């Protein structure tokens, strides 16, 4: 079948789903180029439309074929009767950057002045030039067209030629009441389609409302753009696929960028910080304002600069366009485009000997209070070359560690291509395959085979399917007191600080080694007292929201919701001798608090032990052929440098916090759980048993996720040992292959088998819910991170709590009372047994053969 007939058939097939065809592949582009070279081009208009609009830009393989052909046309090396030299330059100018830049720069010296002049016009609006900037500077000394380009960059015409945000936006409201989480916008069960934005967007809100796509289509008939409106918007994972879906339905096409849209307005009484940032990066306009008087179908007028929303001529909500640079971000096409463009303009002005510009809105910086800095403020400051930073400051800190996981990895790959990047500048970029390894679909297998090369060819580190959960691995590569990010909301370092992000910002951080950050306020959680018998670290995790609710700082109700943690850094102290693996339980759960980041104040000794172990793990990774070896060696060197002179930052005694929450561990005498289906809805075990609305029977139990470590699985085994089959269906999924192999060596897998447990290869499993699922409407006890509706199974009611309580619940088939639980815990998990149970994997204390066995 010819390209034309094949692509038309594909287009018709996709049209039946209401979506456009996929972009052309490199092979299809080569075939298209051969058709365009013919002396007489059949169906000229159709082929040119494919060539202009249906090939991805940047450094995509198809973009290489496109740019090479156009370059050959300009040089007279390829025949083409339907694309003139000037038109070839215009098409090159739509390709954003990367493979099109050299042909455009070469065209500045073309013998045809019309071609040279057009090349200058195209380069004036091209931002992704990287090292080619210096080529233009050099050429500008003798080439008037290159000088025009440099001067245009200095005047920021790439920015000023774009329209400002309008003074008044008339919009139709599409409201989703209550809370919209990223599972609603980007269902985990459809994760394999995320890089295909139009197809994935068809699943948006499918489990939350009837025919959302039809409702949106009907609202568009009013003739106005739509605004996505909700009480709480975008909680949950750091998925750019969520904002991609919203923008696909509510945004605007991007010329010559197939199957992706920009712009759009999102209004929420609360917008989760990661979602807000991802909207900024994508060119959308996120507004936090009271939505009580907005309903689906209302026509509203939004006045961005005046900060008012009107309905029927009456003001129904007020807001501030914050950050103050938001208008510039939308005008530039997104925060990332603005950062790259501002940098280009600054470099051009420096090369031209010009002063600072007054073109862009300068970020508002807070006054220095003269007070001390929190731990997080010092860590961020260190990444900026400063002693500390103040809340509200805009900074672009060095981002040393960047993580990407597989269900967003394809999108990150595409974003790296659009950024026209052939290498990573961050000190360490790591890719995992923990969400798709257990039950891979054909598209997952394709990703498993292609993405590692893409990452390693740019200097990144790629794990392998079956290695385990991204966080457990990435945490072992982190340097103390440094800053990082990752494309998973649970990228929360137990040492250092991380600000999770959507795939676009992850790509940006990986490519540039920096990330934009409006410094959040901090909330201090201080633990005191003594941990009581039977109480676990997971109970302390759940004690944080429990105490916050008691103090009126957090509410479960979504309408008018209070959440003192939302968008702030959660800083934890009072547990200095925790092992780093334990500290991650605390930092990990800050994602469920909607916190922007988390720090845990530890003593040096556990950090020294952890890094000493990690050096040996990374050395073994090199021996086992993990790449990029040079990147791993560089990280080992920096770890060793810290170990040679260990020191940790400390908060100042007079540091300022938005709130201080005191948690007295002596007052916690029974387990604390998150109730179905809300990680903020926390109660003690006794309170749940007295509440008739709460289910007590447990159908299924999941012990796994990044919230677990090897000690939890030993505890599970000790509770189950010799007790026969568990009463509840039991799922057992260790976080890494090293944990799994060690548990097998110690005989725990035979215990799990005798209990009838279903064991899976290390990974995310039920926590993500995109592959294995619990039975419909099951009551579940889980050690995983979150329990949103339908995440683990359709209609499932999910409790979240400790592995120890999970083990007892699995054994009995119901939630135990306090005395039942404490009796089993005391008998099976306390005293001398505890030291053996809660040992962690210290790789530096293992023999060579044992280390090879675990890591190979």
Secondary structure, DSSP 8 states (H G I E B T S, - for coil): --HHHHHHHHHHHHHTTT-------HHHHHHHHHHHTSSS-TTHHHHHHHHHHSS--TT-HHHHHHHHHHHHHHTT-S--SSS-HHHHHHHHTTS-BSHHHHHHHHHTT-SSHHHHHHHHHHHHT--B-TTHHHHHHHHTTT-HHHHHHHHHHHHTHHHHTS----S-EEEEEEEEEEEEEHHHHS-GGGGGGTTSHHHHHTTTTTTTSTTHHHHHHHHHTTSSEEEEEEEEEEESS--HHHHHHHHHHHSEEETTEEEEEE--EEEEEEE-HHHHHHHHHTT-EEEE---TT--TT-EEEEETTTTEEEETTEEEEE---SSTTHHHHHHHTSHHHHHHHHHHHHHHHHHHT-----SS-----------B--HHHHHHHHHHTSS---TT-EE--B--EEEE-HHHHHHHHHHHHHTT-SS--SSEEEE---SSSTT--HHHHHHHHHHHHHHHTTT-EE--TTSB-HHHHHHTT--TT-EEEESSTT---SSSEE----HHHHHHHHHHSB--EE---EEEEEEES---TT--HHHHHHHHHHHHHHTTSB-S-STT--BTTTTSEEEEES-TT--HHHHHHHHHGGGTTT-SEEEE---HHHHHHHHHHHHHHHHHHHHTT-S-HHHHHHHHHHHHHHHHT-------TTB--SEEEEEEGGG--S-EEE-TT-TT-EEEHHHHHH-TTS--B--EEEEESTT--HHHHHHHHHHHTTS-S-SSEEEEE-SBHHHHHHHHHTTHHHHHHHTT-EE--SS-GGGT-SSS---TT-EEEE-SS---TTSSSTT-EEEE--HHHHHHHHHHSB---HHHHHHHHHHHHSTHHHHHHT----GGGS-HHHHHHHH-
